Amino acid sequence: MKFALMAAVLITLPAICGFVYGLLHGNKFLMAAAAVSLGLNVLPFLVAGWMMRNATGDDMGH
């Protein structure tokens, strides 16, 4: 789970930086694009977390 969280941060980091930069400089188009990118990049990790919420580890391919 630790590696999944690190991957989520690394994948979404450019979108977070773009959003913050757009916020600081008042670029609404960049903020919207970064928000869409952030939302799309987070979806796989939300689905994986939802699927693993009751997993015991036996069905995870280990």
C-alpha positions in Angstrom: 0.0 0.0 0.0 2.9 2.3 0.7 4.2 2.0 -2.9 0.7 2.7 -4.3 0.5 5.9 -2.3 4.0 6.9 -3.5 3.0 6.2 -7.1 -0.2 8.2 -6.7 1.8 11.2 -5.4 4.4 10.9 -8.2 1.7 10.6 -10.9 -0.4 13.5 -9.6 2.5 15.8 -8.7 2.8 17.6 -12.0 -1.0 18.3 -11.9 -0.7 19.6 -8.3 2.2 21.9 -9.3 0.3 23.1 -12.3 -2.7 23.9 -10.2 -0.7 25.8 -7.6 1.2 27.7 -10.3 -2.1 28.6 -12.0 -3.6 29.7 -8.7 -0.6 31.9 -7.9 -0.6 33.5 -11.3 -4.3 33.8 -11.9 -4.3 31.5 -15.0 -7.8 29.9 -14.8 -7.2 27.8 -18.0 -4.2 26.1 -16.4 -6.0 25.6 -13.2 -8.9 23.9 -15.0 -6.6 21.7 -17.1 -4.6 20.7 -14.0 -7.8 19.9 -12.1 -9.0 17.6 -14.9 -5.6 15.9 -15.1 -5.6 15.5 -11.3 -9.0 14.0 -11.3 -8.3 11.5 -14.1 -4.9 10.5 -12.6 -6.4 9.8 -9.2 -9.3 7.6 -10.4 -7.2 4.3 -10.8 -5.9 4.7 -7.2 -9.4 5.3 -5.9 -10.7 2.2 -7.6 -7.8 0.1 -6.4 -8.4 1.3 -2.8 -12.1 0.6 -3.1 -11.4 -2.9 -4.4 -8.8 -3.6 -1.7 -10.9 -2.3 1.2 -11.9 -5.8 2.4 -9.0 -7.8 0.9 -7.1 -10.1 3.1 -4.1 -10.5 0.8 -5.1 -13.9 -0.4 -6.7 -12.7 -3.6 -4.1 -10.0 -4.5 -1.9 -12.3 -6.5 0.8 -12.8 -3.9 
